[in-house]
Amino acid sequence: MSRPPFRADQVGSLLRPAELGAMRALHRAGDLEATALERAEDAAIREAVRRQEAIGLQSITDGEFRRDWWHLDFLGQLEGVTLQHNEGPKFRIAGQSEQPPIATVTGRVACSGPIMADHFAFLKSVTTRTPKMTIPSPSMLHLRGGRAAISKAAYPDLDAFWDDVAAAYRAAIGHLAAAGCRYLQLDDITFAYLCDPKIQAACRANGDDPAALPATYARTINAALRDKPADMAVTIHTCRGNFKSAWVAEGGYDPVVEAMFSTEVDGYFMEFDSARAGGFEPLKALPKGKKVVLGLVTTKLGELESKDDLKRRIDEASRFVPLENLCLSPQCGFSSTHHGNALSQDDQWRKLERVVEIAAEVWG
C-alpha cells in the first residue's frame, strides 16, 4: 500500500525522553538557550526516527518532541488566536485537575507565515520512509470555547469566522506542502467528543447547536484542504481525550459518522480501544475508496494487547468494512502533551512493534 494510511500506522506523539523534558524545563526557566534546546530536540528526534524505522513502521513522526501540547503550539501561532488560561474545566478530564489553556479568538484569524514547516523539513531530512506531519484540525479553534470564545467584535457572523479559518489553514497547509509534506494528519477530537451528551450540553452552554456542529466542521475541513497537492494524503484522527492517560468523552460514533465521513480525506484514525467508543456498526457508512485505521491498541495503559484479541477485533470490524480498507494503529498518541501517558518507553515500543507484527500477519 503505497499511499497512506499504511496497514501498520501510528497517530503521532511519542513519550518524551526524560532528558529532553529536563532541558525544556530549563529553557522555560530561562536557564538554557534556544539553540541548545534545538540541538537536544534534533538528537532526540533522530533517535526516535531510528527506533520507528527499526521496528518496520512506514509512517515516521518527530514524536511532537518540539511541542508542549498537540494542538496549542500550532493554534497559538495563527494570527487572531490567543491562548487564555482556562478558569474552569469546559470539559472534565477524568481524574485530572490540570486544564490546558483555551485557544480564544480575539481578532481576525489568518496565517501569514509558515507554522511548523521547519519541524517537518527536519523530520524529512532524517528519515528514508514517509514523514508524517500532524496538526490540529481547524475545528479545534471552536469546540472547547465555542461561540463564547470567539470575539463578537471580530466576528459578529460566524460564517466569516469559518471562511477565515479555512483560508488560514489553506495557507498553513501550503507552507507544509512546499516543505515536502505528502502525509498530513488532522487531529480532530471534535467528532468523537460530540458523541457524548455531556459535551453536547457544554456546547449548548457555549451558545452552539451540537447537532449542527459536525456538518460545519466537515465543511470547514473540506474548504481547508481545497488547494492541497493531489499527491498529498490526508487523514483525520479522532479520539475521546488523551491527557496523562485520562479521557474526556464517551459514546459511539453514530451521531457524527455521516458528517465525519463527508470529509474529503483518504482515511480515518478511529479510537476503538475501549467500550467508550461503542461498536464497529457505524463503519458501514464508510464511503468507497476510504480507509479506516482501527485504533485498537491503547496508549493509556502499559499492558500489551494479545495477538488473538487484536485479530478477533479486526475480524469483527471487517463485517462492516472490507478487510482491504482497514489498517491498524494505537488509538492515540503516547504523549499528546509534554506530560506523557502512564506507561513506559518500553511499553510504547512494544505496542508499536505489536501493531507492525499484527499488520504483517493479517494483511501480509
SULSUL-V710428 format. One line per field, one symbol per residue. ss: DSSP state (H for helix, E for strand, C for the rest). A space follows every 50 residues. Layout:
# SULSUL-V710428
ss: ???
This chain:
# SULSUL-V710428
ss: CCCCCCCECCCCCCCCCHHHHHHHHHHHCCCCCHHHHHHHHHHHHHHHHH HHHHCCCCEECCCCCCCCECCHHHHCCCEEEEEECCCCCCCCCCCCCCCC CEEEEEEEEECCCCCCHHHHHHHHHCCCCEECEEEECHHHHCCCCHHHHE CCCCCCCHHHHHHHHHHHHHHHHHHHHHCCCCEEEEECCHHHHCCCHHHH HHHHHCCCCHHHHHHHHHHHHHHHCCCCCCCCEEEEEECCCCECCECCCC CCHHHCHHHHCCCCCCEEEEECCCHHHCCCHHHHHCCCCCEEEEEEECCC CCCCCCHHHHHHHHHHHCCCCCHHHEEEEECCCCCCECCCCCCCHHHHHH HHHHHHHHHHHHHC
